[in-house]
Amino acid sequence: MEEKEKNYNEDLDDEDLIPTPPDGGWGWMVTFASLVCSFIVDGIGYTFGVLLPVFAEHFEESKGKVSLVGSLLFGVYLCSGPIASGLVNKFGCRPVTIAGSIIASVGFLLGSFAPNLNILILTYGVLGGLGFGLIYLPSIVTVGFYFEKRRALATGIAMCGSGIGTFVFSPLNDYLLGLYGWRNLLFIHSGIILNGVVCGMLMRPLKVKPRKRSKNDTLNNHAKQMSGENRQRTESDPDVYERKIMTDLLSKDPSIREITNDRGSLPEVHFVSTKSNESNSNMKETYQPLIIKEIIPRTTRSRADSQPSVMQHRIDFARPMYKKDIFYSGSIDRIPQFRSQPNVHSYVASITSIPGIDEPERSSLWDKCTCLPKTVTDILKEMLDFSLMLKFSFFMLFIGNVFACTGYFIPFSYIVDRAVQLGISSSNAAFLLSIMGITNTIGRVLSGFLADLSFVNPLILNNAMLVLSAVVLFMEPLCTTYAMLVGFSVIYGLCIAAYISLTSPIICDLLGIGKLSNGFGLLILARGVSGIYGPPLAGAVFQATNNYDASFYLGGGMYLLSAVCHMVLHFPCIKKDEQRKELNIA
């Protein structure tokens, strides 16, 4: 049986080794697992504001320093994204999620015994944040791996866990604090986080299934029709083989044109839909292949075949992080590469690329980390490629994200304490975070729906919400009653949703799908770093002024600066490289 399976695998082309997303089936269980992971991670993280006054009173420390506990929790979990991506590529979503749940659970458990604030920062903040990062990243990747056509719907469902978690955990934390105290609350949180182990078990790997090959599936079909003389010539000169295929196709269809592409050996054939009359009746739709302009020579792209483990090379095609659109959360109908392919499998094959096999391998500082496997360093090199910062449009996007995330967590950290200072009960104050959470969920669904409309520009929608967020934060000091604070929470929760949910569509529109992983990795790094210092900075302002007005003004100013950076991208001098966006996969 093993010999038969081995022979079967050897007969498969590289394209056949790439799993096709089922767009349903077990994928809905995976979506549910992702929703629960978001429920736990964001539910606990976003409601830290309920714990802040309690920690400040117990440890007798400034609220600015106490806020570092919660900001590190979020900051570390965002900054660990590239590391978690590399681990997912090596080991898969299931073991990484399980490991993250155990690490975070241990961190919260140790935090419940913290004798001082510094220990709590290390256990709750750093260790808990690292565990949350290993839970959060796989929950994004696994949905993208199981869905293509229905990805927008599946991602929207999974993202609802964030708002639902915030809605539930905020009043729950306030209730449990009064009942058991903060130490036992962290102990309970530790147990809740272990449910991530169950979610991880549901994220089973996607297996390759045999499929029927169509006539225009790959260039190899044309090779099989070549004469024996040409095949013999191929063995002595592989490049002649490729040129023969090109000539053969061009002679059959002169309308075939060249397209620019930096991909390598995977038989990526773009297809264009054509219609022809058949017996003067119905129009018959067919697909004509488009030739790739640049193909890496066989001696280069088959490098893995000369290595000791050929099967290892073949296994790599099923690794999730080699898919260029793995972080894309919108409708794939907006992606030009998808529209140019005849079916989902051809699209998935066209955006799957392995460095050193399908594309030239770039040198990097990560090459010196010889202790790390190639499947990990490949992802670290891609997601942390800072050369992308040389592109002005992305540089402005990066700086804009730094400013926005500096102000993003300020209301979540301090709205509860500000409400208590205004004489509002702790339970009602905690419910303000619940309102932010549920309206944030609604906002994410609405912004995702609007961004998928062909006449809506995601960048414009994002910029409008950034400006509105700034205005709302500038007006927050005027909210002195509970009803006004509820109104603030509703509007703020709706506005910030676009900033989070439109990240991948904006990157794709600016840079193309080929740079999505690189751009996403750098942006979550920027958000993580700014998320760490944002709340403590606002806390320092509170200590200096003895009120929260200036802290919220600071948050509004950060959003305003972010909006300015994003609006620069609309200037006529900032041109999008349309050709690269449509056809460059590298």
N, C-alpha and C positions, 0 to 999 in steps of 0.2 A: 504493500500500500504506500509506504514512504517513497519507494523507488518510482512508482507511478505518479505520485504527486510531484516529485522532483522533476520528472520528465515533462509533466504538464507545465510547470512553472518555467522551465527552460524554453518551452515553445512559445511562451507569451512574449509580446512586445512590451517595451517599457510603458507604453500608454495603457496597456491592459492591466498593469500593476497598480494603477491609481484608483482608489475607491471612488465610486460614484455616490454622492449624497442621496439617501433614499427619499428625502423631503417628506418624511412622515414615519409611520411605524414606530420603532423603538425611539426614534428621534423625539417623540413627544414626551417620553419618559425622561430623556436627557434634558429636554426643555424644563420639565418640572424640577429636576434635580438642580438645574442652573438657577431657577427661580428661588428655590429654598436656600441655596448658597448666598444669593444676593440678599434674601430676607435676613439671614443671620449676620453676614458681614456688614452690610450697610445699616441694618436695623440697630446693631450694637454701636457701630461707629458714629452714625449721625446723631445719636441720642446721648452722646457724652455730656452735653450741656446740662443734663439733669444731675449728673454726678459732680460736676465742677464745684458748685458751692459747698457740697458735702466734703469733698477732698480738701478744699481750701480751709474749711473750719477745722477739720480733724488734724491736718498736718501743720496748721498755722503758717501757711505759705501764701505768697501773693497769687492772685488769680491768673496773672500772666504766666507764672511758672507752672501752675497746675494745668493750665490749658495745653502745656507742652505734652502732657500725657496723651490727651486725645489727638492732638495734631500729629504726634509721632506715629500713633496708631494708623492714621490715614496716610501720612506721608511715606512711611516705610512700606506700606502695602502697595502704594502706587510706584514707588521707586524700585521695588523688587520685581516689577513687571517683566523687564528683559531677562532677568535670571529665571523667573518662573517659566517664561517662554522657552528658554533653552532646555530646561528640565522636562517640560511637556514634550518637546520634540524628541528627546532621548527616551523618556520612560512612558509617555502617554499621560492623558488627563486623569485617569483613575488613580494611579499611585501618587501623583503630585497632590491631588485634592485630599487624599487620605492623609498624607504626610503633613500638609498644611493644617488640617483640622486638629491633628494631634499636637503640633507645635503651638498653635494658637490656644488650644485648651490648656496645655501645660503652662503657657505664659499667664493666662488669666488665673489659673489655680495658684501659681506662685505669687501673683499679685495680691491675692486675697490674704497672704501672710506678710505683706510688705511692712517693715517697721518704720520706713520713712518714704518721703516722696521720690527720692532718687532711685530707690529699688523699684518703686511702682512704675517709674518712667522706663526702666530697663525691661521689666517683665510685661506689664500691660501694654506699654507703648511700642518698644522695639521688638520683643519676642512675639507679642500678639499681632503686631503689624506684619511681621514676616510671615506668620502663619496665614493671616488673612490674604496676603498677596498670593500665596500658593493655592488658596481656594478661589479667589476672584478670577485670576487669569484663565485657569482651565475651564471655568464656567462660561467664559466668553468664547473660548476656542472650540469647545465641544459642540456648541450650538452651530457655529459656523461650519463645522466639519460635517454635521448631519443634514444641513439644509442649504439649498441654493435658491430655487425659485420661491420657496416660502420662508426664506431667511428673515425678511422684514417682520413677518408675523411672529415667527418663533422668537426672534430677538426681542420684540416688543413685549411678548408674554414673560420672557425671562427677566427683563428689566423691571417689570412691575414689582418684583420681589423687593427692590430697594425701597420704594415708597411704602409698600405694605409693611415692611419690617420697621421702618421709622414710625409709622402710624401705630403699630402694636407695641413696640418696645418702649416708647416714651412714657405712656401712662403706666405700663407694666413696671418699668424701673422705679418710678415714683412710688408705686404701691409697695413693691418689694423692699424698697429702702426703708419705708416707715415700718414695715413688718419685721424685717430681719437685719437691717443694717447693711453697710456697703461691702463688708468683707464676705458675708454670706451671699450677697448679690453677685459678686464676682465668682464665687464658687458655683452658683446656679448658671451663670453665663458660661462657665467652663464646661458644664455638662451639656448645655444647649449647643455649643460649638461642636461637640463630638458627633452631632447629627450629620455634620459634613462628611463623616466617614461613610455613612449610609448613602449620601448623595454621590460620593465618589464611586461607590460600588456600582451605581446605576450608569456611570459613564463608560460603558464598555467600548472597546476599540471597534472602529468601522472596518469590516473585512471586505476584501476584494471578491467580487462575484463575476463568474464568467459571463460574457456578453456576446451577442451576435454582432459581427462586424459588417458594416455597410460598404457599398462599393467605393464610396469616396472617403472612407474612414481615414486612411493613412497613405503616405507615399509608397509604402511597401507593396500595396496592391499593384501599382504600376511596375514595380520591380519584378513581380512574379510573371508578368507578361513579356518580359524581355527575352530575347533569343539566347541560346546557349553560348553563342560567340561573345555576346556582350557580357554575360555573366563571368566568363573566363577572364575577360579583360578587366572586369571589376576586381578580381582577386589580385591582379598585379598592380592596379592603380585605382584605389577606392574613390579618389576625387572624380575620375571619369564616370564612375557609376552615378554620382550625384548629378553631374552635368547632363548625363544621358536622361535621367528622370526629368530634369528641368526642360530639356529640349523636347522630350516626348510630350509633356503637358502643353508646352507652348505651341507645338505643331497642331495639337488637337483643338486648342481654343486660343486664338490670337488675342482675345479680350483679357486673358489673364495678365495681371499686372504685378509688378514687384511692390512689396511693402517693406518698410523699414522695421527691423526687429533685431533685438540683441539676444534673443533666446538661442538656445543651442540645439541639442540633439533630439529632444522629444519631437515626434513628427507633428509639429504644430502647423496645421493647414487651416487658414482662415477660409470661410465659405461665404459667397455672396448669393443671395436668392435671385433666381431668374425665372421667368415664366415663358412658356411656349405653347402655341396652339396645338392641340392634338385632335385630329379628325374634325376640325372646325367646331368643336364642341366646348368642353370645359377646358379652362386654362390649367396646365400642369405645372406645378412649382418644383423646380429642381435647384440644386446647389452646385455651384462651380468652385473649384479650389483656387486659392490665391497663393502664389509662390512666396516663400520666405526669401528675403534678399540675401541674408547672411547666415550661413550654416557652418558651425564649427566642424572642422575636418574630423572624419571618423576616427583617426588616430588619437585625437584629443578627447572627443566625447565618449569614446569607449575605454577611457583610461581605467575605469573600474573593472572592466572585463579582464584586464591583464593582472589584476590584483588577486591575492590568494582567495579572498571571499567574494565571489560574484553574487551570491545570494544576499549579502549584506547591502550591496549596491541596489539590488532589486527591492529590498525591504524599505529602503529610504524613500521610495516613491509614495509609500503609504503614510509617511510621517506628516502630521497636520501642519506644522509650521512652514513647510516648503510651499504651501499654497499662498499665493500672493494676496488673495482677497480674504484671508482667514479672519481679519479684524473688521471686515466691512459689515455694517449693521443695517444698511438700507436695502432697497430693492435693487437686485442685480440687473434689472432692465435698464438702469441708468448707466451701466458699464458698457463701453463700446466693444470690449472684447467678447462679452456675452452675446451681443447683438450680431457679431460677425461669425458666430459658430452655429452649426446646424442643430446641435443638441447639447444637453448639459454635460455629458461625458467629454465631448470634444472641448468644451469650454474649460472644464476642470483640468484637462490635460494641458491646455494652452497656458494656464496660469500656475502650473506646478513646475518648479525649477529648483534644481539641486546645484549649489556652487561646486565647480570643479568637474561637473558631469554635463549639465545642461547649459552652463554659462561659465565664462572665465572666472577663476577664483581670485579675488582681490587680496592683496597683502594687508595685514592689520596687526596692531599691537596684540590682539588676541591670539595670534599665531604663536606667540611666545609662551602661552599657557598650555604647555604640552601635556599637563596632567588632565586637561579637560578633553572629552571626546569630541570628534569633529561635528557631530550632530548638535552639540551645544554651542561650540564656537561659531558655527555657521550662523546661528540665530543672533548671537551677541554681536557679531560683526555687522550684521544687517540692521538690527534695531538700534545699535549705538554708533552708527556711522555719522559722525559729526560733520563730514564734508557736505551734508545736505544743508547745513547752516549757511553755506556760501551762496545758496540760492536766496535772493532777497525776499521773494514772496514767502518762503517758509520761515525765514528769519523773523519777519514781522509777525507771522502766525505764532511762532515760538514765544516771542516777547509778549505778545498779547495774552497767551495762555499763562505766562508767569504772573502778569498783573491780575488777571481774572481770578486765578486760584488763590492769590493772596487774600482777596476779599471774600472768596466763596464760602469759607468755613466760619467766618466771623459771626454771622447770625446764628448758625447752628450751635456755636460755643457759648454765646452770651445772651441770647434772647430770653432764656429761662430766668437767669439771674436778674436781668433788667426788669422783667415782669414782677418778680418777687420784690424788688426794691420799690416798685410802684404800688405795693400793697396787695398784689394779686396772690391768691393761694397757690401753693406749690403744684397741686394737681392741675389747676387751670393753666398755670404757666407751662407745665410739661406738655399739655395738650397742644400748645402752639407748635411744638416740633412735629406732633402728629399731623397737624394741618399742613405744614410744609411738606411732609412726606407724601401725603395722599395727593396733594395738588401737584407735586413734582412728578408723580406717576402719570397723572392726567396730562401734564405738560409734555412729558416724553412721548406719549402716544400721539398727541396732537402734532408736535413738531416733526415726528417721524412721518406721519401721514402727509403733512404739508410738503416736507422735503422730497417726498416721492412723486409729487405732481410735477409734470414736465415744465410747467411755466413758473415754478417757484425756484429761486436761487437759494440754496442752503446758506450761503455766506451772508446774503442780505438778511435772511430770517435770523441768523445767529447775531448779526450786528444790531438789529433792532432790539432783540431781547437783552443784549448787553447794555445798551443805552437805557432801556426801561429798568433793568436791575439797578443801575447807578442812581436813577431818579428815585426809585423806591427806598434805597438805603439812605439817600440824602434826606428823605422825608420821615424816616423812622423816628428820629428824636421828637417829632411832633406827635407821635402816637403815645398818648398818656393814659388812655383807657383800654380796657380789655377788648372791647369791640374793635377799636382801631388797630390794636396789635393783631387781632385775628385777620383783619383786612390786609395788613402788611404781610402776614404769613402766607395768605392765599396768593397774593400777587407775586411775592418773591419765589415761592415754590414753583409757580407756573413759568416764570421768566428764566430761571437758571436751568430748566430742563433742556432747553435748546442747546445751551453751551456744552452739555454732556453728550446728548444723543446725536448731535450733528457733527461730531468730530471726524469720523471716518468719511462721510460724504464730502466734507470740505477738503480733506486731504486729497481724496481722489480727484476732485474737480481741479485742484491746483496743480497736483504733481502727477496724477495718473495712478492706476492701480498698482503699478510696479514698485512705487515708492511708499505704499500704504504702511507696510510693516516698519520701515525706517522712520517715517514721520510719526506714526503712532507711538513707537518706542521712545522717541525723543520728547514727544508731548507729554506722555505720562510721567516721564522723568522730571520735566519742568513743573508739572502739576504737583508731583510729590514733594519736590524741594520747597516750592512756594507754599504748599499746604502745611509744611512743618513750621515755618517761621511766621505765617500769617496770623493765627490766633494769639501766639505770645506777643507779637508786635502790637496787636490791638489791646491786649491785656496791659502792656507797658504804658500805652496811651491812657488807659483807664486809671492806672496807678498815679500817673502824672496829673490828671485832671479831676479825679475822683468822681467821674460820671461816664456813662457809656456813649454820650452824644458824639464825642470826638472819635470814638472807636468805629461807630457806624459811618461817620463822615469819611474816615480812612477807607473803609470798605467800598463806599460809593466812588471815591476817587480812584481806587484801583480798577473798578469796573469801567470807569470813564476812560482811563488810559488804555485799557484793553480794547475798548470800542474804537478808539482812535487808531490803534495799531492795525486792527482788522479792516478799518475803512480805507486805509492806505492801499489795500489790495485791490480796490476798485479804480485806482488811478489809471488813466490810459497808458502811462509808461510801464505799468506792471502787466505785461502780457503773459497769458497762459500759453504754454507750448502745446498747442492742440495736437500736432502730429505725434508727439511723444505720448501724450495722454491717451490717445486712441490705440496706438499700436505697440508702444514700448512696454514690455513685460518685465524687463530686467530691473 
